[in-house]
Amino acid sequence: MTVLRIDARRLHPSVLTPPVSKSDALRALTLAAILEATAPDVGRCPPEDVRLLGEGLQALRDPNPVIDCRDGAGPFRILLGQAAVRLGTSHFLGSARLGARPHAPLVDSLRVTLGGAGLRIQPGSPWPWRVDGAGEVRDPTFRVRAAESSQFATSLLLAGAARAQLERRRWCVELEGPVASRGYLELTLRWLGRMGFDVELEGGRIALSPAGQPVKVPLLPLDWSSAGYLLLAAWRSGGSVRELDPRSDQPDRALLRILREIGLVVGESAPGTFNVRGDAREGVRASAAECPDLVPTLVALACVLPSRSRFTELAVLRGKESDRLAGAIELARAGGARVQLDGDALEIEPGPRPAGPLELSSHGDHRLAMAAATLAVCLETELLLEGAECVRKSFPGFFKELSRAGVVLC
């Protein structure tokens, strides 16, 4: 991994732009492929996960594709579901970390429903995986435990949508127990509705009926989780962040509420162009159950707030691209804060400003890399960041945007 020097000591106002929403793009691309509709525009330099999913969906048109998902859990889980409901054999490759992340509830659900119809899933050690797709099944119902990740339910809903469209009959997904990060499941349901599927909810049971007439894929919104880094840069530099939808379905739009709760003033200088001004009055209160991807960003913010911050329901962070909870604690300590972890709750007490440049590793995790740079911006200091290149997973242009605000990179 290379080391990037980030100097945030001379910030100036600028207008910053986040990338396309990875969460929306993954769902829209998959549904467009299922419906054989024109794929949505994801921009000239999309997040790596979006590119990998698009390539995987294209590969699944072949009878025996080999699909490399690299470090992308979202692409892998969605494509695994799509491979399971099509005839033919698919082979999957990925990184060691992707192989170590939790997938068992999704695999178990696919096997239970489709195993009698010929589905065979053979995991590697950790790669390759072989998937022999299923024929027609008698009971069109998936059942899944989604407490570890809402992506399991999303994958099954998209797999059910593919089968519903092919067979012209209703498919169901039954959720057993709680759902992690439920806002992302709701985002999936809204995309199914936008693309013409009839969605019925009854308790933990979701029924999908096939879509009717071909639809035009809506324009993809920009990403609120990525906007979090930029809004804090705009706060420190006096700039703004543009092209954000304040009515977005994305769970990370909760950032606007959180910033207001700590006493900052969030305004719109023009429709969709936001700025953050003022001085915070208190610490952050946030739950990873609502917006897990925001937690590292908010931990960076907590280091410069006037009082203690508290984060709860953090266990879900351990199974991300890295142990993101451990990475967030490392980030807070680098920022001079005192940290107390109690189960899956974390308290951060801001401390003296650290002397000299910060030194942090991304641990190969795009959100930790961007949160580390955000910490340097919040402290208006220097940072030596190891492994900065991993930001391409969700925000390839991240450092270019920071440079617009006066951050010097070398």
C-alpha positions in Angstrom: 0.0 0.0 0.0 1.2 3.5 -0.8 1.2 6.4 1.7 -0.5 9.6 0.7 0.3 12.9 2.5 -2.7 15.0 3.0 -2.3 18.7 4.1 -5.6 20.3 5.2 -4.1 23.4 6.9 -5.1 25.9 4.2 -8.7 25.3 3.3 -10.8 27.6 1.1 -14.4 27.7 0.0 -15.5 25.7 -3.0 -18.5 23.8 -4.4 -18.1 20.0 -4.0 -19.9 17.2 -5.7 -20.5 13.7 -4.4 -20.6 10.6 -6.7 -23.6 8.7 -7.9 -25.2 6.6 -5.1 -23.7 3.2 -5.0 -26.7 1.8 -3.2 -29.2 3.1 -5.8 -27.0 2.1 -8.7 -26.6 -1.5 -7.6 -30.4 -1.9 -7.4 -31.2 0.0 -10.5 -28.6 -1.8 -12.7 -29.9 -5.2 -11.5 -33.5 -4.5 -12.1 -32.7 -3.0 -15.5 -31.0 -6.2 -16.5 -33.9 -8.3 -15.2 -36.4 -6.2 -17.2 -34.0 -6.0 -20.2 -34.3 -2.2 -20.0 -31.7 0.4 -20.8 -29.2 0.6 -18.0 -29.1 3.8 -16.0 -26.2 6.3 -16.5 -23.6 5.7 -13.8 -21.2 8.4 -15.0 -17.8 8.2 -16.6 -16.0 7.1 -13.5 -18.4 5.1 -11.4 -17.7 3.6 -8.0 -15.8 0.3 -8.4 -18.6 -1.7 -6.9 -21.0 -0.3 -9.5 -18.6 -1.2 -12.3 -18.1 -4.7 -11.0 -21.8 -5.3 -10.7 -22.4 -4.1 -14.2 -19.7 -6.3 -15.6 -21.1 -9.3 -13.6 -24.6 -8.7 -14.9 -23.2 -8.6 -18.5 -21.2 -11.8 -17.8 -24.3 -13.6 -16.6 -25.7 -13.4 -20.2 -23.1 -16.1 -21.0 -23.7 -19.8 -20.1 -20.6 -20.3 -18.1 -19.3 -16.9 -16.8 -16.3 -16.2 -14.5 -17.0 -13.2 -12.4 -14.5 -11.4 -10.2 -16.1 -9.4 -7.5 -12.8 -8.4 -5.9 -13.7 -6.8 -2.5 -17.4 -6.0 -3.4 -19.8 -7.7 -1.0 -22.8 -5.9 -2.5 -22.0 -7.0 -6.1 -21.1 -10.5 -4.9 -24.3 -11.1 -2.9 -26.5 -9.7 -5.6 -24.8 -11.6 -8.4 -24.8 -14.8 -6.4 -28.6 -14.6 -6.2 -28.9 -13.8 -9.9 -26.6 -16.8 -10.7 -28.7 -19.1 -8.5 -32.0 -18.4 -10.4 -30.6 -18.9 -13.9 -29.7 -22.1 -15.7 -26.0 -22.6 -16.3 -22.8 -22.7 -14.2 -21.1 -19.5 -12.9 -17.7 -19.2 -11.2 -17.0 -16.4 -8.7 -13.6 -14.9 -7.6 -12.9 -12.3 -5.0 -10.5 -11.0 -2.4 -9.6 -12.8 0.8 -11.5 -10.3 2.9 -14.7 -10.8 0.8 -14.3 -14.5 1.3 -14.2 -14.0 5.1 -17.2 -11.8 5.3 -20.6 -13.3 6.3 -22.6 -15.0 3.5 -24.0 -18.1 5.1 -27.6 -16.9 5.7 -27.9 -16.0 2.0 -26.4 -19.3 0.8 -28.6 -21.3 3.2 -31.7 -19.5 2.0 -30.9 -20.1 -1.7 -30.1 -23.8 -1.0 -33.4 -24.4 0.9 -35.6 -22.9 -1.8 -33.7 -23.9 -4.9 -31.7 -27.0 -3.9 -34.5 -29.4 -5.0 -34.5 -27.8 -8.4 -30.9 -28.3 -9.1 -29.1 -25.4 -7.4 -25.6 -26.3 -6.2 -23.4 -23.7 -4.5 -19.8 -24.9 -3.8 -17.7 -22.3 -1.9 -14.0 -22.3 -2.4 -11.2 -21.7 0.2 -12.0 -18.9 -0.1 -12.2 -18.9 -4.0 -13.4 -19.8 -6.5 -17.1 -20.4 -5.8 -19.1 -22.5 -8.3 -22.8 -22.0 -8.7 -25.0 -24.3 -10.8 -28.3 -22.5 -11.3 -31.8 -23.9 -10.5 -34.7 -24.9 -12.7 -38.4 -24.4 -11.7 -39.4 -24.8 -8.1 -42.7 -25.7 -6.5 -42.7 -23.2 -3.6 -41.6 -19.7 -4.8 -40.6 -18.5 -1.4 -37.2 -17.5 0.1 -36.8 -17.4 3.9 -33.8 -15.6 5.4 -32.2 -14.3 8.6 -31.1 -10.8 7.8 -29.8 -9.7 11.2 -26.2 -9.6 9.9 -26.8 -7.7 6.7 -29.8 -6.3 4.8 -27.9 -7.3 1.7 -29.1 -10.9 2.1 -32.7 -9.8 1.9 -32.0 -7.5 -1.0 -30.2 -10.2 -2.9 -33.2 -12.5 -2.5 -35.7 -9.9 -3.4 -33.8 -9.2 -6.6 -33.5 -13.0 -7.3 -37.2 -13.3 -6.7 -37.9 -10.4 -9.0 -35.9 -12.2 -11.7 -37.8 -15.4 -11.3 -41.2 -13.6 -11.0 -40.5 -11.8 -14.3 -39.4 -15.0 -16.1 -42.2 -17.2 -14.8 -44.9 -14.6 -14.6 -45.9 -15.6 -11.1 -45.6 -14.2 -7.6 -42.4 -14.8 -5.6 -42.1 -14.1 -1.8 -39.3 -13.4 0.7 -40.0 -14.1 4.3 -37.8 -12.3 6.8 -37.0 -14.3 10.0 -36.1 -12.0 12.9 -34.7 -8.5 12.9 -33.2 -6.9 9.8 -29.9 -5.0 10.0 -29.9 -1.5 8.5 -33.5 -1.7 7.5 -33.4 1.5 5.6 -31.4 -0.3 2.8 -34.1 -3.0 2.6 -36.7 -0.3 2.2 -34.6 1.3 -0.5 -34.7 -2.0 -2.4 -38.5 -2.2 -2.0 -38.9 1.3 -3.4 -36.7 0.5 -6.4 -38.8 -2.6 -7.1 -41.9 -0.4 -7.1 -40.3 2.2 -9.3 -39.4 -0.5 -11.9 -43.0 -1.7 -12.1 -43.1 -4.7 -9.7 -46.1 -5.0 -7.4 -44.8 -5.2 -3.9 -47.1 -6.4 -1.0 -45.9 -6.4 2.6 -47.6 -8.4 5.4 -45.5 -8.6 8.6 -42.2 -10.1 7.7 -43.5 -11.5 4.3 -42.8 -9.6 1.1 -44.6 -10.7 -2.1 -43.5 -9.6 -5.6 -45.7 -9.8 -8.7 -44.1 -9.4 -12.1 -43.7 -6.0 -13.7 -46.0 -4.9 -16.5 -45.1 -2.6 -19.3 -41.4 -1.7 -19.9 -40.3 1.2 -17.8 -37.7 3.9 -18.2 -35.1 3.7 -15.4 -35.2 6.9 -13.3 -32.1 9.0 -13.0 -29.7 7.9 -10.3 -29.3 10.3 -7.3 -26.0 11.3 -5.9 -24.7 9.6 -2.7 -25.5 10.9 0.8 -22.9 8.7 2.5 -20.2 10.2 0.4 -21.7 13.7 0.9 -21.0 13.3 4.6 -17.3 13.7 4.1 -17.8 16.7 1.8 -20.3 18.4 4.0 -17.8 18.4 6.9 -15.1 19.7 4.5 -17.6 22.4 3.5 -18.2 23.2 7.1 -14.5 23.7 7.8 -13.8 25.5 4.5 -16.9 27.7 4.2 -17.9 25.9 1.0 -21.0 23.9 -0.1 -22.0 20.5 -1.6 -24.3 20.4 -4.6 -26.7 18.1 -6.4 -28.1 16.4 -3.3 -31.8 15.4 -3.1 -33.2 16.4 0.4 -36.0 13.9 -0.2 -33.8 11.0 -1.0 -34.6 7.5 0.2 -31.0 6.8 1.2 -30.6 6.1 5.0 -27.5 8.3 5.2 -29.6 11.4 4.5 -30.0 11.2 8.3 -26.7 13.2 8.4 -28.7 16.4 7.9 -30.7 15.7 11.1 -27.6 14.7 13.1 -25.8 17.9 12.1 -28.7 20.0 13.2 -29.1 18.1 16.5 -25.5 19.0 17.5 -26.2 22.7 16.9 -24.8 23.3 13.4 -26.8 25.3 10.9 -27.6 23.4 7.6 -28.9 25.5 4.8 -29.6 25.4 1.1 -28.0 28.2 -0.9 -29.8 26.8 -4.0 -32.1 23.8 -4.5 -29.9 20.7 -3.7 -26.8 22.8 -2.7 -26.1 22.5 1.0 -23.8 24.4 3.3 -23.0 23.8 7.0 -22.2 26.8 9.3 -21.8 27.7 12.9 -20.3 26.0 16.0 -21.5 22.7 17.4 -23.0 22.8 20.9 -22.9 19.1 21.8 -21.8 15.6 20.9 -23.3 13.2 18.3 -25.9 10.6 19.1 -26.1 8.0 16.4 -26.9 4.3 15.8 -25.3 2.1 13.2 -28.7 0.4 12.9 -30.0 3.5 11.1 -26.9 4.6 9.1 -23.9 2.2 9.4 -21.9 3.8 6.6 -22.0 7.2 8.4 -20.4 6.0 11.6 -16.7 6.5 10.7 -17.5 10.0 9.3 -19.3 10.9 12.5 -16.5 9.5 14.6 -14.1 11.9 12.9 -16.5 14.7 13.6 -16.8 13.6 17.3 -13.1 14.4 17.8 -13.7 18.1 17.3 -17.0 18.5 19.2 -17.4 20.3 22.5 -18.7 17.3 24.4 -19.0 13.5 24.5 -20.5 11.5 21.6 -22.2 8.2 21.8 -22.6 5.5 19.1 -24.8 2.4 19.5 -25.6 -0.9 17.8 -22.1 -1.1 16.3 -21.7 -4.9 16.0 -22.6 -4.8 12.3 -19.4 -2.8 11.6 -17.1 -5.7 12.4 -18.1 -7.6 9.3 -17.4 -4.8 6.7 -14.4 -4.4 4.4 -12.4 -4.4 7.6 -13.3 -4.6 11.3 -14.7 -1.1 10.9 -15.4 -0.7 14.6 -11.8 -1.3 15.5 -10.8 1.1 12.7 -13.2 3.8 14.1 -11.6 3.5 17.5 -8.1 3.8 16.0 -9.3 6.9 14.1 -10.7 8.5 17.3 -7.5 7.9 19.3 -5.4 9.4 16.5 -7.6 12.4 16.7 -6.7 12.9 20.4 -10.0 11.5 21.8 -10.6 9.2 24.7 -12.5 6.1 23.8 -14.7 3.8 25.8 -16.2 0.7 24.2 -19.0 -1.1 26.1 -20.4 -4.1 24.2 -21.6 -2.6 20.9 -21.7 1.0 22.2 -18.9 3.5 21.8 -18.3 6.8 23.7 -15.9 9.3 22.4 -14.6 12.2 24.6 -12.7 14.8 22.6 -9.3 15.6 23.9 -6.3 17.8 23.2 -5.5 18.5 19.6 -2.8 16.0 18.5 0.7 17.4 17.7 2.3 16.8 14.4 0.9 14.9 11.4 -1.6 12.1 12.0 -0.7 8.7 10.8 -3.4 6.2 9.9 -4.0 3.1 7.8 -7.1 2.5 5.7 -6.9 -1.2 6.4 -8.1 -1.5 2.8 -11.5 0.0 3.8 -12.7 2.8 1.7 -14.8 4.4 4.4 -12.0 4.4 6.9 -9.7 6.0 4.3 -12.2 8.8 3.7 -13.0 9.2 7.4 -9.3 9.6 8.1 -9.0 12.3 5.5 -12.1 13.9 7.0 -10.5 13.9 10.4 -7.5 15.7 9.0 -9.9 18.3 7.5 -11.8 18.7 10.7 -8.6 19.3 12.6 -7.1 21.3 9.8 -3.9 19.3 10.1 -1.7 16.9 8.1 -2.2 13.2 7.6 0.0 10.3 6.4 -2.6 7.8 5.1 -1.6 4.3 4.1 -3.8 2.6 1.5 -5.7 5.7 0.2 -6.3 4.0 -3.2 -9.2 1.9 -1.8 -11.5 5.0 -2.0 -12.2 3.9 -5.6 -14.7 1.3 -4.3 -17.3 4.0 -3.6 -15.9 7.4 -4.4 -13.1 7.4 -7.1 -13.0 11.2 -7.2 -12.8 11.8 -3.4 -9.4 13.3 -3.3 -10.0 15.4 -6.3 -13.0 16.9 -4.5 -10.9 17.6 -1.4 -8.3 19.3 -3.4 -11.0 21.8 -4.6 -11.4 22.8 -1.0 -7.6 23.5 -0.6 -6.4 20.2 0.6 -2.9 19.5 -0.8 -2.0 15.9 -1.7 1.5 14.5 -2.3 
